[in-house]
Amino acid sequence: MSEPRAGGAALTDERGEAGGRHLAGAPEASRRQRARKKRKLPFSPWHLVLIPASLILLFPFYWLIVTSVETPSEALHFPPELWPHVLRFANYVDAWNSAPFGHFFLNSAIVAVTTVLTNLVLCSLAGYAFARFRFLGRGVLFAVIMATLMVPFQVTMIPQFIITKWLGVHVLAAVGINHLGALILPNAATAFGIFFLRQFFRTLPIECEEAARVDGASRLTVLFRVVLPLATPALATLAALTFLDSWNNFLWPLIVTTSTNQMTLPLGLATFQGAHSTEWTLLMAGNVMSLVPMMVIFFVAQRYFVRSVAVTGLGGT
Amino acid sequence: MTSISLARRGSGRSGAGRRRRMASEQFAGWSFVTPGVAIIVLFGAVPIVWSALMSFQKNNLLTSNTPFIGLKNYQQMVHDPVVSQAIQHTLVYTALFVPGTMIAGLFLAVAMNRKIRFINLYRTAAYATMAISTISEAIVFIWLFDPSYGVVNYALGKIGVPAQQFLNSPSEALFVIVAMTIWGWTGFAVVVYLAALQGVPRELLEAASIDGAGAWRTFRRVTLPLLSPASLFLAVWLTINALQLFDEVYLSTQGGPLNATMVLVYYLYDQAFQQFNFGYASAIAYFLFLIILVITAIQFWVGRRFTYYRS
């Protein structure tokens, strides 16, 4: 998706009238146009829609920030003060001291970054093999992957929990209950990622790959040196979607994490809320702190996130 | 390029060379897919079969043996009043949330699909809701809708409406959750619709206006049909997510008050990880899967008639 241009319905309105002018036998249209001209606003009338809509969309954020810097008594004042009189930043210090937000952030970052990297590597490998190689069992394996793509997480979460618990006890503690590995390993490769990259790889011209093979490059070299550089848009999309999913995941961490030090931001914040459910100023300060990292990442890479979501909606790349 | 592919084909024709090439392709294929597929089989495919088996077992973690009890779990589900409440609430929630989000998204996307001043600010306001986690969103909305000190009750008071109990009220709690999730998903719907609007060709809109169609008719007869693939995608995607509602309920009401916000996934979570009835919870999970499959199939079936694909 390139920089959005004013098209679509924007044109409907203006062209509707421009077209009317050319129609000789449309007095009604020209009358309407004249009426519009008389009460023409110095700005687009769409601002009258968009300003209130944006205010509604942004108000929860505003209120969150306002409450986070109020004194507790001010927050519990009714009618509420729409504008804080004193800025009490001590709320942030208090929140930071009453829950390990730094830890939560670090855990979230470790889990999200690792999950993105493993997904990029493992889904590229598998997606490429499914797209280009002929091997025994390819059809069956691909069908299995497609089947898991359709099944909601709730169906698999109980056995996943049992398997994770077993792995932690019998194989490797780092991927067991109450370890970050338990949040990474089950999502280290996703059916969606494999399917998505396979579809993309199939659209690439095969000639470059064949030429590289003839020149003596191994299959792995072809994938990493020829195919993946051509697939950067698809890889960026997969990375953005995986990152968002991992960062905001709640149910799975909730099931496999009980120790505060291993919690990711959403789970840590939920636990913090459970412990301070009526201390609104503290709660909102903690909420702002856990919101800021994702907001920064999102707006720095807004183009990628927005395009990625748009791509899933358009069902292609 | 021709000579290369000819050479390649030539080497492929000689029997031994071809066999070696095929063997190496077998090996490469398997070694490329094994790491990814192993994870998906272990944490996806095996659990699908396992939980199907578990749904026919009595399995409550307390006893080590897990006897097969046939359809008992499913029979229990049919007679469980909480399950029928949960189904009802899940469907009501979905029926409000999905059209609500789609209408809000479509309206905003159409309004934002033009080059006017501050347009990037407006768009960013919508996108911002995509960056907030369900947990942060729920905490803010619990505060906004607080019965005693919430700003929503203050605003209602301004227009003469008495203070409401919102999340504490069995008749209102579910609607508050609808409101907070619509807000949280608006950015997503806006992005999808904006992308689709950008794919609407100007020629068609011009043709419509030359034919004398007004703004509304052009939108209704040209733009909206061209957006139908995006609408179908959103309907399906939002419905799948709505049927799996959990985070906001866990944070705000835990299914209460008086089970008023008990939805299927919350009940399933409660049965599985609070009561440790793994067998019964698996049966509920499969039932949820069935509901998702049926509703999605209906949407695709109905959608096919109304969806217009250009190509």
Contacts between the chains, C-beta under 8 A, distances in Angstrom:
chain1	res1	chain2	res2	distance
A	1	B	195	5.5
A	1	B	198	7.0
A	4	B	113	7.2
A	4	B	123	8.0
A	4	B	194	6.3
A	4	B	198	5.7
A	5	B	115	7.1
A	5	B	198	6.8
A	6	B	113	6.8
A	6	B	114	4.3
A	6	B	115	3.5
A	6	B	116	7.7
A	7	B	113	6.8
A	7	B	197	7.0
A	7	B	198	5.9
A	7	B	200	6.5
A	7	B	202	6.0
A	8	B	110	7.4
A	8	B	113	4.7
A	8	B	197	3.8
A	8	B	198	6.6
A	8	B	200	4.6
A	8	B	205	7.5
A	8	B	223	6.3
A	9	B	110	4.7
A	9	B	113	5.8
A	9	B	114	7.8
A	9	B	197	6.6
A	9	B	200	7.9
A	9	B	215	8.0
A	9	B	218	8.0
A	9	B	219	5.7
A	9	B	223	5.5
A	10	B	113	5.5
A	10	B	114	3.4
A	10	B	115	7.3
A	11	B	202	5.9
A	11	B	205	5.1
A	11	B	206	7.5
A	12	B	205	5.4
A	12	B	208	7.8
A	12	B	209	7.2
A	12	B	215	5.0
A	12	B	218	4.5
A	12	B	219	5.7
A	12	B	222	7.8
A	12	B	223	6.6
A	13	B	215	4.7
A	15	B	205	6.1
A	15	B	206	5.6
A	15	B	209	4.5
A	16	B	209	4.6
A	16	B	213	7.0
A	16	B	214	5.4
A	16	B	215	4.6
A	16	B	218	6.1
A	18	B	209	7.1
A	19	B	206	7.2
A	19	B	209	3.5
A	19	B	210	4.8
A	19	B	212	7.2
A	20	B	209	7.5
A	20	B	212	7.4
A	22	B	210	7.1
A	23	B	210	8.0
A	23	B	212	6.1
A	26	B	212	6.5
A	29	B	212	7.6
A	29	B	214	8.0
A	43	B	116	7.7
A	43	B	117	7.3
A	44	B	114	7.3
A	44	B	116	4.4
A	44	B	117	7.8
A	46	B	111	5.5
A	46	B	114	6.4
A	46	B	116	6.1
A	47	B	116	6.9
A	47	B	117	7.9
A	47	B	118	7.5
A	49	B	111	5.1
A	50	B	111	5.5
A	50	B	112	6.8
A	50	B	118	7.8
A	50	B	122	4.6
A	53	B	108	6.0
A	53	B	111	7.0
A	53	B	122	7.6
A	53	B	125	7.9
A	54	B	121	7.2
A	54	B	122	5.2
A	54	B	125	4.0
A	54	B	126	7.7
A	57	B	125	4.7
A	57	B	126	5.9
A	57	B	128	7.1
A	57	B	129	6.3
A	57	B	183	7.3
A	57	B	186	6.7
A	58	B	125	5.1
A	58	B	128	7.0
A	60	B	137	7.7
A	60	B	140	4.8
A	60	B	141	6.9
A	60	B	144	6.3
A	60	B	183	6.8
A	61	B	128	6.6
A	61	B	132	8.0
A	61	B	140	7.8
A	63	B	140	7.0
A	63	B	143	7.3
A	63	B	144	6.2
A	63	B	151	6.1
A	64	B	140	5.0
A	64	B	143	7.8
A	67	B	143	6.5
A	75	B	149	7.0
A	76	B	149	5.4
A	77	B	149	7.5
A	78	B	148	6.8
A	78	B	149	5.4
A	78	B	154	7.0
A	79	B	154	5.1
A	79	B	157	7.4
A	80	B	149	6.6
A	80	B	150	7.9
A	80	B	151	5.2
A	80	B	154	5.4
A	82	B	151	7.9
A	122	B	35	5.2
A	122	B	36	3.9
A	122	B	39	7.2
A	123	B	36	6.0
A	125	B	32	4.5
A	125	B	33	7.1
A	125	B	35	6.8
A	125	B	36	6.4
A	126	B	32	6.2
A	126	B	33	4.4
A	126	B	35	7.6
A	126	B	36	3.7
A	126	B	37	6.1
A	128	B	32	6.3
A	129	B	28	7.0
A	129	B	29	4.8
A	129	B	32	3.6
A	129	B	33	4.7
A	130	B	33	6.8
A	133	B	25	5.2
A	133	B	28	5.8
A	133	B	29	3.9
A	133	B	32	7.1
A	134	B	22	7.6
A	134	B	25	6.0
A	134	B	29	7.2
A	135	B	25	6.2
A	135	B	26	4.6
A	135	B	28	7.6
A	135	B	29	2.9
A	135	B	30	5.9
A	136	B	26	6.1
A	137	B	30	7.9
A	138	B	29	6.5
A	141	B	33	6.3
A	141	B	37	5.6
A	144	B	37	7.7
A	144	B	40	7.6
A	144	B	41	6.7
A	144	B	45	5.3
A	145	B	37	6.9
A	145	B	40	5.7
A	145	B	44	7.9
A	147	B	45	7.1
A	147	B	48	7.3
A	148	B	40	5.7
A	148	B	44	3.5
A	148	B	45	5.6
A	148	B	48	6.7
A	150	B	293	7.9
A	151	B	44	7.4
A	151	B	48	5.5
A	151	B	289	6.3
A	152	B	240	7.4
A	152	B	243	8.0
A	152	B	244	5.9
A	152	B	285	7.8
A	152	B	288	6.6
A	152	B	289	5.9
A	152	B	292	6.0
A	153	B	244	7.5
A	154	B	244	6.5
A	154	B	265	5.6
A	154	B	268	5.8
A	154	B	285	4.8
A	154	B	288	5.9
A	154	B	289	7.8
A	155	B	47	7.4
A	155	B	48	6.3
A	155	B	51	5.6
A	155	B	282	7.9
A	155	B	285	4.6
A	155	B	286	6.4
A	155	B	288	7.4
A	155	B	289	5.2
A	156	B	43	7.1
A	156	B	44	6.2
A	156	B	47	3.6
A	156	B	48	6.0
A	156	B	51	6.5
A	157	B	47	7.7
A	157	B	272	7.5
A	157	B	285	7.7
A	158	B	47	7.5
A	158	B	51	5.7
A	158	B	54	6.8
A	158	B	272	5.5
A	158	B	278	5.3
A	158	B	281	6.1
A	158	B	282	5.9
A	158	B	285	7.2
A	159	B	46	6.7
A	159	B	47	3.5
A	159	B	50	4.0
A	159	B	51	5.3
A	159	B	54	7.3
A	160	B	43	5.5
A	160	B	47	5.3
A	161	B	273	7.8
A	162	B	50	7.9
A	163	B	42	6.7
A	163	B	43	6.9
A	163	B	46	7.4
A	163	B	47	7.1
A	185	B	39	7.1
A	185	B	43	7.5
A	186	B	39	7.2
A	186	B	43	4.1
A	188	B	39	5.3
A	189	B	35	7.0
A	189	B	36	3.8
A	189	B	37	7.8
A	189	B	39	4.5
A	189	B	40	6.0
A	190	B	40	7.4
A	191	B	40	5.5
A	191	B	44	6.5
A	194	B	36	5.9
A	194	B	37	8.0
A	194	B	40	7.5
A	207	B	1	5.9
A	207	B	5	7.7
A	210	B	4	6.6
A	210	B	5	6.5
A	210	B	8	6.4
A	211	B	1	7.2
A	211	B	4	5.8
A	213	B	8	7.9
A	214	B	4	5.2
A	214	B	7	6.8
A	214	B	8	6.3
A	219	B	28	4.8
A	219	B	32	7.7
A	244	B	130	7.9
A	247	B	133	7.3
A	248	B	133	4.4
A	248	B	134	6.6
A	250	B	133	7.5
A	250	B	134	6.3
A	250	B	135	6.1
A	250	B	246	7.7
A	250	B	247	4.9
A	250	B	250	7.8
A	251	B	246	5.8
A	251	B	247	7.1
A	251	B	269	7.3
A	254	B	250	7.6
A	255	B	273	5.9
A	265	B	133	7.3
A	266	B	133	5.0
A	266	B	134	7.3
A	266	B	135	4.3
A	266	B	136	7.8
A	266	B	247	7.8
A	267	B	135	7.9
A	269	B	133	7.8
A	269	B	135	5.1
A	269	B	136	6.7
A	269	B	139	7.1
A	270	B	135	5.1
A	270	B	250	7.4
A	270	B	251	6.0
A	273	B	135	7.7
A	273	B	139	5.5
A	273	B	251	6.7
A	280	B	143	5.8
A	280	B	146	7.9
A	280	B	149	7.6
A	283	B	139	6.3
A	283	B	143	7.5
A	284	B	139	7.7
A	284	B	140	7.7
A	284	B	143	6.9
A	287	B	136	5.4
A	287	B	139	5.2
A	287	B	140	6.7
A	290	B	133	7.8
A	290	B	136	6.5
A	291	B	131	7.9
A	291	B	132	6.3
A	291	B	133	7.7
A	291	B	136	5.1
A	294	B	131	5.2
A	294	B	132	7.6
A	294	B	133	7.0
A	295	B	128	7.4
A	295	B	131	5.3
A	295	B	132	7.9
A	297	B	131	7.9
A	298	B	127	7.6
A	298	B	128	7.9
A	298	B	130	7.2
A	298	B	131	3.7
A	299	B	124	7.5
A	299	B	131	7.6
A	302	B	124	7.5
A	302	B	127	6.5
A	305	B	127	7.8
A	305	B	130	7.0
A	305	B	131	7.8
A	306	B	127	6.2
A	306	B	191	5.4
A	309	B	130	7.0
A	309	B	188	6.1
A	309	B	191	4.7
A	309	B	192	6.8
A	310	B	191	5.3
A	310	B	192	6.3
A	310	B	194	7.4
A	310	B	195	3.5
A	312	B	233	8.0
A	312	B	237	7.9
A	313	B	191	7.1
A	313	B	192	3.4
A	313	B	195	6.0
A	313	B	196	7.1
A	313	B	230	5.8
A	313	B	233	5.3
A	313	B	234	7.1
A	313	B	237	7.9
A	314	B	192	7.9
A	314	B	195	5.9
A	314	B	196	6.9
A	314	B	199	7.5
A	314	B	229	7.8
A	314	B	230	7.3
A	314	B	233	7.9
A	315	B	229	7.2
A	315	B	233	6.5
